[in-house]
């Protein structure tokens, strides 16, 4: 004889639980994964496509449905849809331990990939493999932040690797071309060259042109100098965002 499962027990598959504490009680809704963010960003507007079960619960996994008077006290309405919308808007998405671990691992690898693309070994000017960056991150005790995207964590990650790991690393240099009228070139040559780590080519003809490698932080300084001094006649071009020994 088959074992009868309790009728109110809910089997959770591909589910995201959104939880909101309000009026001294905990309210939960069962949503499809990824649909919560789509709702919050306005991509998804249909509650039926967001909710696995069109109801508000005290405990989703036990199948304990919230009573109407509890909704009325907490939300000022007994309307399930109104309560669901508020929970969707303000509630906290509950993430399982395995899913959290998977997301952290994926985010860590994404950050390491960005660092590998932007940085090099100072001695060889060659990029490091992503795996080596990940090891350096672990050695430096880099703690990735799930609430921030990977790109926004690159600068801090690089700083921590430089300070807390044995891996020699620096931002890859940017290859730029500066073109200005000769009269401005003569006047600004020293200032422009002071931004360079290495001058690759310099030509004087109808205009003064110089190709050089700079630290990316110098780009803004150079651009502001040309805007101020050349009155729209100077030009700053990016030739290579991350110049390495492989593409020099």
N, C-alpha and C positions, 0 to 999 in steps of 0.2 A: 504493500500500500504506500503511495507517495506521501511524503511529509507535507502537511499543509503549512504554507508560510502565512504569517499574520497579514490580513488584507490591507492594513494601513502601512506596511513596510514598503519603502520606496527603494528600488534598485537604482543606484546612481551610476549612470554611464555618460561619459562626455559632458559632464555637468560642471558649471561654475555656480557656487553658492554666494549670493550677495547678502551681507548681514548688516542690519542697522539696529543700534540700541536706542530706544526712544520710550519715554514715559515709564521707565523702570523695567521695561521688557525687551527681550531680544526678538527681532523679527527677521525672517529669512525668506528668500525667494530662490527658486532653482532655474538657472538660465543656461542656455547653450554657450559653450566656450566661444570666446572672441566676440560674441554678440553684445556684451555689456559695453565694451569700448566703442563698438559701432553705434550703439544707442547714444552714448554720451557725446560722440562726435557729430551726431545728426545724420550719419550714413543710413542707419536703420531707424524706422519710425513705427513699425508694427510690433506691438507687444506680443502678439501671437508668435512672431518669428524669434523673439528674444527669450520668452519663457518656455521652459520644458513643461511646467505645470502652471496653469493659470490660477494661482492661489498664493496667499501669504501664510507662512508657517512660523510657528514658534521654534520648531526643530524639523528641518527638511528630512534628514536621514531617518528619523523616527516617524515621519508622517503626521506630526502634530500640527494641525491647522490652527491658525490664530482665530480667536472668536471675534464676532462682530463688535462686541462691546469693548474689547481690547483695542481694536482698530480705532473705534470712536474716541476712546480716551487718549490714545497716543497721537493719532493723525487728525483728529477733529472731524473724521468722516468714517463711515462704515464701508465706503466704496473700495473694493479690492483694487481696481485699476488705479485710483488716486494714490493708495498706499504703495502699490507696486512702483509707480512712477517716482515717488519720493525715495523709496529704497534704492531704486536704480540710480538716481541722481546723487544721493548722499552716502549710500552704503559702502561698506568695505568688501572687496572681492576676496573671498577665502581661497587660498592656494594650498594645495596638498604639498607635503614635504618633497615627494619625488618630482613634482612639477616645478616647485621652487628651485630645487637643485639643478634640474635640467635648464631652467631659464638662466640661472646664475652662470652655469658652465658656458652656455651659448653667448651670453653677454661678455663674459671674460675673454672668450676666443675672438669675439668681434672687436673688442678694445685692442687686444694684442695684434690683430690684423691691421688695424689703423696705425698703431705704433710702428709696426714693421714697414708699412708703406711710407711713413713720414720720416723714419730715422735710419741712421747708419752707424757702422763701426767707425769711429774717428780715424783709426789707423789706416783702414783700407778703403773707406768711403763706400763700402758695400752694405746692402741691407742684410739684416738678420732673418733667419727663418722664424715663422710665427711661434713654433714650439719653444725656441730659445727665449723669445720675449715672454712667453707664459711662465717659463721657469724663473726668469728674473722678477716677474711680478710676484710670484710666490715667495721668492727669497726676500723681496722688499716688503712683504706683508701688505700688498695692495688689496684693499677691500672694495669690490665693485658695488655700485649703488644701483639697485633695481629701479629706482624712481627717475633715473636720468639716462638719456640715450648714450650710446657708446662714444660718439664723436665728442660730446661735451666732457668726457672723462679722460681724453687722450693726454692733454697737457699735464694734468695732475698725476696721471699714471707715469708719464715720462719723468717728472720731477722726483717721484718716489723711487723709481728704478735707479736714477742717477745718484740718489742719496743713500739708498738702502740695499743695493745689490752690487755684485762684483763685475757686472757687465758694463764695459765701456760703451757709452751710447750718446749720440747727439742728434739733433734735428738735421735732416738732410738739407743741404744748401739749395737755394733757389737760383736758377739761372735767369738773368734778366738782361734786356737790352735797353740802354738809354740813348735817345737821339735828341740832340739840341742844336740850335744854331751855333756856329763857330764862336761868335762873340760871347755867348753864354757858356759855351764849353770852356773857354779860356778862364772865364771868371769863376766858374763853379767846379772846375776839374778836381781841385783838392778835396772839396766837400763831398763830391760824388764818389770819388775813389776811397774816401774814408769809410764808406758803407760796405766796401767790398772785402771779401776774404781772399779773393783771387781774381785778378783781371785776366780774361782769356783772350780778348781781342780789342784793339782800339784803332779807329780809322778817322782821319781828318780829310774831308773833301768839302763839298758844299755845306755839309753839316758835320758835327762831331758825334761819333758813334762809339759806344763802348759796350762790350758784352762781358759780364762778370758774375761771379758766384757771391751771393749774399746770404746772411742769416735771414730767415723769413721775417723775423721781427723788424728788420731794417726796411722792409718794403714800404711801410706806411711813411716812415721818415723821408725816404727818397721821393715818394709821390708828393708829399706836402712841400718839399723843397722845390720841385719842378713847377708845381702849381703856383707857388708864391713868386719864384724868381723868373720864370720863363713866359709868364702871361699867356698861357695856352699854346706856346710854340714848342714846348718840350714834350717828349713822349717816353713813357715807361712801359715796356712790354715784358710779359712773363713768357719765357721760352720753355722752361722746365720747372714744374712745381717742386719736384724733389730730385735734384741732380745727384746721381750716384755714379760709382765707377763703371757700372754696367751701361749707363747711357751718356757718360761724359763724352 
